[in-house]
Amino acid sequence: MSGRVGMTRRPLVLGGFWATASAAYVAACGGPEQAKSEAPAAPAAGAPVALLYWSQRGPQDRLGLGPKAALDDYQAKNPGKVTLEIGEGGAALSMEKIKTAIAGGTPPNLYGGLYQAPAADLFALGALLDINAELRTNKEWAKNKADLIPQTLDGCTWKGKLAMMPMMLAQQVLGINKHVLARVGVPLPPHGFTWNDFLDLGRKVAEPPDRVLFPFNYTWSALMSWLFANGLQPMNKERTKLQYDTPQMVETVQWLHDQVTKGIARNGASQFNDGGSVTESVNEAAAAQPPRFPNVDPGDGSGIHITHFPFGPSNTSKVVMTYANNYGLVVLKPSDARKAALSAEIAGWAARPDVQVKIAEASGHPASSLTAAKPENLARRIKDNVILSKINEFGRYSQLTPNFPNWTAVGNILSENLKRVANGELRPRDALADAQQKMQPLIDEDLKRG
């Protein structure tokens, strides 16, 4: 949507639900001290400070509703402190548009619904505040920061600066059609199962080409789940060099390609819902909506088994790592120090475990807070959905897409070369070597930026 929604300086309010629900979350999120913090503060002295909020998502988008829940909660608990004008949002708000606003000196104070790579891009432009530095005197921040999933916090950090406040995990786990296995009397694979175990399961239940074991569509994002399952990382520990041309990475792509050429896997749509694939990569987006899998699962999780991707041979310690992105809130640099402090305070508020529960409730995505992700503290929307609650269990294993400003271009190069493997134009080894040579300069360019 384009243009501004709502009246100037109109407080951002999601409706009466959060006010009535907050008491229930007091009990869920811990003890008398937490309950005390739920009570609204005394009205702030003086006129409220006007802040402008933009969202990369539309008003009813699940990844837009999460940040709104945090903003709404802050206003409810801090009456008279700020007013929030709802500005640009949705499909019309491109990165080019916000960059234009930044260049013209008219950016919003807060921008929500984006993920870690665009946040790093804006930070590298010098447009964002380091949220961690801004909150250094905040009494709650150190405790709330320590409660965030470490990999998520690290993945939202650019060159040692916290570019984005983590809010909502979007991760990929493996879903297995339990009905297919039950019909032929094959048990579900145990935790820690390997590529060989996975292929053995496929030999028992897959019926190529009508029903394959899994889909693989030769894109960089589809590869991410498998490289993590093989114990690999796309970059070195120093985050200075890509690692797509290593023997272990070649082994991963070669194995995936071999399964497609043998027919046990499919290049293309999984057809999971229609029984065309025994497994599929499952995420919150599917499970949070009315069942995307009506022919597999009635919506209560009885038909889908959620687990990790099978471990490859390089994952000798069998460490679970799930591929994920994180969506959250950034604070743009204003000319007014008071607005900077309050905008950072609002971002810090979103890290509170009780607020993270509300973010999860609104979005349907697992929280970034370890406390909020505990079974006893889960948002009702997640707790009552067997698939979502199981996905939530894997949140602590999340590994984020590298948050480099040029990552979209990097991914496109890798996907183009993987497509050439699919078309028989290149061997996996040559495709990855060529991609590495083209992608690394883009990473080097990013490392020279701020």
Buried (B, 14 or more C-beta within 10 A) or exposed (E): EEEBBBEEEEBBBBEEEBEEBBEEBBEBBBEEEBBEBBEEEEEBEEEBBBBBBBBBBBBEBBBBBBBBBBBBBBBBBBBBBBBBBBBBBBEEBEEEEBBEBBEEEEBBBBBBBBBBBBBBBBBBBEBBBBBBEBBEEBEBBEEBBEBBBEBBBBBBBBBEBBBBBBBBBBBBBBBBBBBBBEEEEBEEBEEEBBBEBBBEBBEEBBEEEEBBBBBBBBBBBBBBBBBBBBBBBBBEEEBEEBBBBBEBBBBBBBBBBEBBEEEBBBBEEBBBBEBBBBBBBBBBEBBBEEBBBEEBBEBEBEBBBBBBBBBBBBBEEEEBBBBBBBBBBBBBBBEEEEBBBBBBBBBBBBBBBBBBBBBBBBBBBBBBBBBBBBEEBBBBBBBEBBBBBBBBEBBBBBBBBBBBBBBEBBBEBBBBBBBBBBEEEBBBBBBBBBBBEBBBEBBEEBBEBE
